Amino acid sequence: MLSDDLAADPRVTVVSSSDVDTDRGRCVVYWMQRAQRALDNPALETAIDAANRLGLPVAVVFVILGRHPNANLRHYSFMFDGLADTAKRLADRGVGFIPRVSAGSSPIGELARLFAELRPALVVMDENPLRASRRWRSEAARLAGAPSIVVDADVIVPSAIIGREHYAARTIRRPITSRLGEFMIPIRQADVRRRWRLAIESVVPTAESLAGLKIDRTAQPVANIIGGTTAGLGALARFVTGHLDGYAKNRNRPELEDGTSRLSPYLHFGHLSPITIALAVRDASAPEPDRSTFLEELIVRRELAINYVRYNQNYDRIAGCEPWARRTLGDHRGDPRAHLYNDRQFENAETHDELWNAAQRQMVVSGRMHGYMRMYWAKKILEWSADPEAAFAVAVRLNDRYELDGRDPNGYAGIAWAIGGKHDRAWGPRRPVYGMIRYMSAASTGRKFNSRVYMDRWNGGAAPAVGNPSR
């Protein structure tokens, strides 16, 4: 059976296996979800390879959710940039692209209609470790009427090889780095033997179709940031040639405009493959310490976060953190808080802490927060909330709402590290509220970089309107 044959690839997981019906099947369908690109996409290449062997064309389907509980105009705008780019790249390769809009917050109804129209011989899906996506893949496989496989397209070392949940970078580093020679290689791109010619109605992702969606519009698109593979490749080139040199030092300086790569939104939406980025950095002329520091973050740290979300059902709440951390937070649950803020005050950057307010404003205005500041930001939410559960919920909501790379394993793992000690260890001495959770103070954090420049940039002048004051 073809699906079983494809399963020899360690990136592939067979969801439903049966004989391919080439008499009924009109095409190979790739339901694109997380890997929203036509370049260096193992899921797309798997679909093309299967279609070439079956003598069939490939149709990429993409369901745009009419409502999303955690996404807003900021995210949709960036995503639509990418979909337009991907549609053109797919057409150039002879692959069909069929986007549809779902009326609600699930893609399943539209997928069922697409499967009935397209009559796939094989369905290919890309891996996404988030809860809702896993559930949707299971439902889609049940409705497909054809063999279904999932391809792990947004990591370098396939997650299934790593297996169980790992508890720190030190435990996952060797399983990943020992396989890099096998997987950190260019993705082979095959020619499409049978081009897509079937006439199937679809909704072209345009500014007009975006305007018609009933989505949250209180978080506006970020100025001067364009989504898509083409824009992402440009950002990658600028980083590798202009800012990778010195990265090991500059990445921990939030006051610098270009101390980090700013590639995380392109990774989150799948507009760039981690393999594309890794190979560009590996082969760059920057000093080895800068290249190795970046690759550690891109590969080991990022894939540790994906491992956490894949194997821990409570990844977005305090219950997903380690027992020692939950115990120490429980021991200090009743500690007095010097400051308590509600959701509106957090969202509108109305705390007593100038440094924290600057970080919150950076996120709301620019769609990003420097990684070093994100640690401090989340820890202070713990300190100024009534309990750890409330703190975790506030941090997740704000991160997912305003960060362009929100709703991502990196974000959930970072919050779990800061608030719940995930991927960390117990630290002494015990402190009020924190217990043995690692502590960060405004004074010590602010001394590690030019915090005055950072605060003046984001707090200076007239404060930008942030949040939703009506809530």
C-alpha positions in Angstrom: 0.0 0.0 0.0 1.3 3.4 -0.9 0.6 5.0 2.5 2.6 2.2 4.2 5.4 2.7 1.6 5.5 6.4 2.4 5.7 5.6 6.1 9.3 4.5 5.6 10.1 8.3 5.8 10.7 9.1 9.5 8.8 12.4 9.0 5.6 10.5 8.0 2.9 9.1 10.3 0.2 7.0 8.8 -3.2 8.0 10.2 -5.5 5.8 8.2 -4.1 3.1 5.9 -6.0 1.4 3.0 -5.5 0.6 -0.6 -5.3 3.7 -2.9 -8.3 3.7 -5.2 -6.9 5.2 -8.4 -10.2 4.6 -10.2 -12.1 6.8 -7.7 -9.3 9.2 -6.8 -8.9 12.3 -8.9 -5.8 13.8 -7.2 -3.6 13.8 -4.1 -4.8 16.3 -1.6 -2.5 18.1 0.7 -4.4 19.9 3.5 -2.0 22.7 4.3 -2.3 24.0 7.8 1.0 24.9 9.6 3.5 24.8 6.8 2.1 27.6 4.7 4.7 27.6 1.9 5.8 26.0 -1.4 9.5 26.1 -0.7 11.4 23.5 1.4 8.1 21.9 2.6 8.4 18.1 3.2 4.6 17.7 3.3 4.2 19.2 -0.1 7.1 17.3 -1.5 5.6 14.0 -0.1 2.3 14.8 -1.8 4.0 15.6 -5.1 6.1 12.4 -4.9 3.0 10.3 -4.2 1.0 12.0 -7.0 3.9 11.4 -9.5 3.9 7.7 -8.7 0.1 7.5 -9.0 0.0 9.6 -12.2 -2.3 12.2 -10.5 -2.2 16.0 -10.0 -1.8 17.6 -6.5 -4.3 20.0 -4.9 -3.3 22.0 -1.9 -6.4 22.9 0.2 -6.4 25.6 2.9 -9.3 26.4 5.1 -9.4 30.0 6.5 -11.3 30.0 9.8 -14.0 32.7 9.8 -13.6 33.0 13.5 -10.6 32.1 15.7 -10.7 32.3 19.5 -7.2 33.6 19.8 -6.3 35.2 16.5 -7.2 38.7 15.2 -6.7 41.0 12.2 -2.9 41.3 13.0 -2.4 37.6 12.5 -4.9 37.2 9.6 -3.2 40.1 7.7 0.2 38.5 8.0 -1.2 35.1 7.0 -3.0 36.4 4.0 0.3 38.0 2.7 1.7 34.5 2.9 -1.2 32.8 1.3 -1.0 35.1 -1.7 2.7 34.4 -2.0 2.2 30.6 -1.7 -0.6 30.5 -4.2 1.7 32.0 -6.8 4.6 29.7 -6.0 2.3 26.7 -6.2 0.8 27.7 -9.5 4.3 28.1 -10.9 5.0 24.5 -10.0 1.7 23.2 -11.5 0.1 22.5 -8.1 -3.6 23.5 -7.5 -4.4 25.8 -4.6 -7.9 25.8 -3.2 -8.5 28.1 -0.2 -11.9 28.1 1.3 -13.4 30.1 4.2 -15.1 28.4 7.0 -18.1 30.1 8.6 -17.0 29.2 12.1 -13.9 28.2 14.1 -13.4 24.7 12.7 -12.2 23.7 9.3 -13.9 20.3 9.3 -17.1 21.3 7.5 -15.3 22.8 4.6 -12.8 19.9 4.5 -15.7 17.5 4.2 -17.1 19.4 1.2 -13.7 19.6 -0.4 -13.0 15.9 0.0 -16.4 15.2 -1.6 -15.6 17.5 -4.6 -12.0 16.4 -5.1 -12.3 12.7 -4.4 -8.7 12.3 -3.2 -6.7 9.1 -3.7 -4.5 10.1 -0.8 -4.7 12.9 1.8 -1.5 14.4 3.1 -1.6 16.7 6.2 1.2 18.6 8.0 2.0 18.1 11.6 0.8 20.7 14.2 1.2 19.7 17.9 -1.5 22.0 19.2 -4.6 20.3 20.7 -7.2 21.6 18.2 -5.1 20.8 15.2 -4.5 17.2 16.4 -8.3 16.8 16.8 -9.0 18.3 13.4 -6.5 15.9 11.7 -8.2 12.9 13.3 -11.6 14.1 12.1 -10.2 14.9 8.6 -8.7 11.4 8.3 -12.1 9.9 9.2 -13.9 12.0 6.5 -11.3 11.7 3.7 -12.4 8.4 2.2 -8.8 7.7 1.3 -5.5 6.8 3.0 -4.3 9.7 5.2 -0.8 10.5 6.4 0.8 13.3 8.4 4.2 14.8 7.6 6.3 16.6 10.2 7.3 19.5 8.1 8.3 22.3 10.6 11.1 20.7 12.5 14.5 19.6 11.4 14.7 16.3 13.4 11.3 14.6 13.2 9.5 14.8 16.5 8.5 11.1 16.5 12.2 10.2 16.5 12.7 12.1 19.8 9.8 10.3 21.4 8.9 11.1 24.9 8.6 14.5 26.6 12.0 15.9 27.5 12.5 17.9 30.6 15.4 20.2 29.7 17.6 21.2 26.8 20.4 19.0 28.2 18.2 15.9 27.8 17.0 16.6 24.2 20.2 18.1 22.8 22.0 14.8 22.1 19.0 13.0 20.4 18.6 16.0 18.1 22.3 16.9 17.4 23.2 13.2 16.7 20.7 13.2 13.8 21.4 16.6 12.2 23.7 15.0 9.6 20.7 13.0 8.4 18.1 15.7 8.4 19.7 19.1 8.1 20.0 18.8 4.4 18.3 20.6 1.5 14.7 19.4 0.7 14.6 17.7 -2.7 12.1 19.4 -4.9 10.7 17.2 -7.7 9.0 18.3 -10.9 5.3 17.9 -11.0 4.5 15.4 -13.8 0.8 16.0 -14.0 -0.2 19.7 -13.6 -3.4 20.7 -11.9 -6.2 21.5 -14.4 -9.4 20.7 -12.6 -11.8 23.6 -12.3 -12.8 23.8 -8.6 -14.3 26.9 -7.1 -12.1 28.6 -4.5 -11.8 31.9 -2.6 -8.7 33.8 -3.6 -7.1 35.3 -0.4 -7.2 39.0 -1.0 -7.6 42.2 1.0 -11.2 42.2 0.1 -11.9 38.7 1.3 -10.0 39.6 4.5 -12.3 42.6 5.0 -15.3 40.3 4.8 -14.2 38.1 7.7 -15.9 38.6 11.1 -12.7 38.5 13.1 -11.4 40.5 16.1 -10.0 43.8 14.7 -8.8 45.5 17.9 -5.2 44.4 17.3 -4.2 46.0 14.0 -1.6 44.8 11.5 2.0 45.7 12.3 3.3 48.4 10.0 6.2 47.5 7.7 6.0 43.8 8.3 4.9 41.7 5.4 4.2 38.0 5.6 5.1 35.3 3.0 8.0 33.3 1.9 9.4 36.0 -0.4 9.4 38.6 2.5 10.8 35.9 4.9 13.7 35.1 2.6 14.5 38.8 2.4 14.4 39.1 6.2 16.7 36.0 6.4 19.2 37.4 3.9 19.3 40.7 5.8 19.9 38.9 9.1 22.6 36.6 7.8 24.5 39.3 6.0 24.0 42.2 8.3 23.2 41.0 11.9 24.4 37.4 12.4 27.9 38.7 13.1 27.7 39.6 16.8 24.5 37.6 17.5 25.8 35.7 20.5 26.3 39.0 22.3 23.7 41.2 20.8 20.7 38.8 21.2 20.5 39.7 24.9 20.3 43.5 24.3 16.7 44.5 24.0 17.6 48.1 23.3 19.1 47.1 19.9 16.7 47.2 17.0 18.5 44.4 15.1 20.0 42.3 17.8 17.7 39.3 17.0 16.7 37.7 13.7 12.9 38.7 13.8 12.2 35.5 11.9 9.8 33.9 14.4 6.6 35.0 12.7 7.8 33.4 9.4 8.5 30.2 11.3 5.2 30.3 13.2 3.1 30.6 10.0 5.4 28.2 8.1 6.4 30.8 5.6 10.0 29.8 6.1 11.2 26.3 6.8 13.6 25.8 9.8 15.8 23.9 7.3 16.0 27.0 5.0 17.1 29.1 7.9 19.5 26.6 9.4 21.3 26.0 6.2 21.7 29.7 5.5 23.1 30.3 9.0 25.4 27.3 8.9 26.9 28.4 5.6 27.2 32.1 6.5 30.5 33.9 6.9 29.7 35.1 10.5 32.0 33.9 13.4 31.3 30.3 14.5 30.1 31.3 18.1 27.4 33.5 16.5 26.3 30.7 14.1 26.3 28.0 16.8 24.4 30.2 19.3 21.7 30.9 16.7 21.4 27.2 15.7 21.1 26.1 19.3 18.1 28.4 19.6 16.6 27.5 16.3 17.0 23.8 16.6 17.5 22.5 20.2 15.4 25.2 22.0 12.7 25.4 19.4 12.3 21.7 19.1 12.3 21.3 22.9 9.3 23.6 22.9 7.6 21.6 20.2 8.3 18.4 22.1 6.7 19.9 25.2 3.5 20.9 23.4 3.3 17.5 21.5 3.6 15.4 24.6 2.0 17.5 27.3 -1.7 18.1 27.1 -1.6 20.9 29.6 1.0 23.0 27.7 -0.9 26.2 28.1 -1.7 26.0 31.8 0.2 25.6 35.1 -0.9 22.0 35.3 1.7 21.2 32.5 4.6 22.3 34.7 6.8 20.0 36.8 5.6 18.7 40.2 8.3 20.5 42.1 7.3 23.8 40.6 3.6 23.3 41.3 4.4 22.4 44.9 6.5 25.4 45.5 4.0 27.7 43.9 1.3 26.1 46.0 3.3 26.6 49.2 3.4 30.3 48.5 -0.1 30.7 47.1 -1.3 32.7 50.0 1.7 35.0 50.2 0.8 38.8 50.2 1.3 40.5 46.9 2.8 44.0 47.0 0.9 44.8 43.8 -2.2 43.2 42.2 -3.3 44.1 38.7 -6.4 43.1 36.7 -6.5 42.0 33.0 -7.2 45.5 31.8 -4.3 47.0 33.7 -1.9 44.4 32.4 -3.1 44.8 28.8 -2.9 48.6 28.9 0.5 48.6 30.5 -0.8 50.4 33.6 1.6 48.9 36.2 4.1 50.7 38.5 7.0 49.1 36.7 8.4 51.3 33.8 10.5 48.4 32.4 7.5 46.0 32.4 5.3 48.6 30.8 7.8 49.1 28.0 7.9 45.4 27.2 4.1 45.2 27.1 3.9 48.3 24.8 6.6 46.8 22.6 4.4 43.7 22.1 1.2 45.6 21.5 2.6 48.1 19.1 5.3 46.0 17.2 3.8 42.5 17.4 7.0 41.2 19.1 8.7 41.3 22.4 12.4 40.8 22.9 13.0 37.2 24.2 14.9 38.4 27.3 12.1 40.9 28.2 9.5 38.2 27.6 11.0 36.2 30.5 10.9 39.2 32.8 7.4 40.2 31.6 5.9 36.7 32.4 7.6 36.5 35.8 6.2 39.8 36.9 2.7 38.7 35.9 3.2 35.8 38.3 4.3 38.2 41.0 1.3 40.6 40.5 -1.5 38.1 40.0 -3.7 36.5 42.6 -2.5 33.0 41.9 -0.3 31.1 39.5 -3.3 29.8 37.4 -4.5 33.4 36.8 -1.0 34.5 35.9 -0.5 31.8 33.4 -3.9 32.5 31.8 -3.1 36.3 31.5 0.3 35.7 30.0 -1.1 33.2 27.4 -3.9 35.5 26.5 -1.7 38.6 26.0 1.0 36.6 24.2 -1.4 35.0 21.8 -3.4 38.2 21.2 -0.5 40.5 20.4 2.5 38.6 19.3 2.7 37.8 15.6 4.2 34.5 16.7 1.5 33.9 19.3 -0.3 30.5 19.6 3.0 28.8 19.1 4.9 26.1 21.1 7.8 28.6 21.7 5.4 31.0 23.4 3.8 28.3 25.6 7.1 26.9 26.6 8.5 30.3 27.4 5.6 31.1 29.7 5.8 27.7 31.3 9.5 28.3 31.9 9.0 31.8 33.4 6.0 31.1 35.6 6.2 27.3 36.2 9.9 26.4 36.1 9.4 24.2 32.9 12.8 23.1 31.5 14.4 24.8 34.5 15.4 23.8 38.0 14.6 24.9 41.5 16.4 28.0 42.7 17.2 29.2 46.2 16.7 31.0 48.4 12.9 30.8 48.6 11.1 34.0 47.8 7.6 35.2 48.5 5.2 34.3 45.7 7.9 32.6 43.7 9.1 30.0 46.1 11.9 28.1 44.3 10.9 29.5 40.8 13.8 31.5 39.3 13.4 35.2 40.2 14.1 38.3 38.1 14.1 41.8 39.5 13.7 45.1 37.7 17.1 46.3 39.0 19.1 43.2 38.0 17.3 42.9 34.6 17.8 46.6 33.8 21.5 46.5 34.5 22.2 43.8 31.9 21.5 46.1 29.0 20.8 49.8 28.3 17.3 49.6 29.7 16.9 53.4 29.6 17.2 53.4 25.9 14.6 50.6 25.7 12.2 52.3 28.1 12.5 55.6 26.4 11.7 54.0 23.1 8.5 52.3 24.2 7.4 54.5 27.0 8.6 57.9 25.7 6.3 60.6 24.4 2.6 60.0 24.1 1.8 56.4 25.1 0.3 54.5 22.2 -3.3 53.3 22.6 -3.1 49.7 23.7 -5.5 46.9 24.6 -9.2 47.1 24.7 -10.3 49.7 27.3 -13.9 48.6 27.1 -13.1 45.2 28.5 
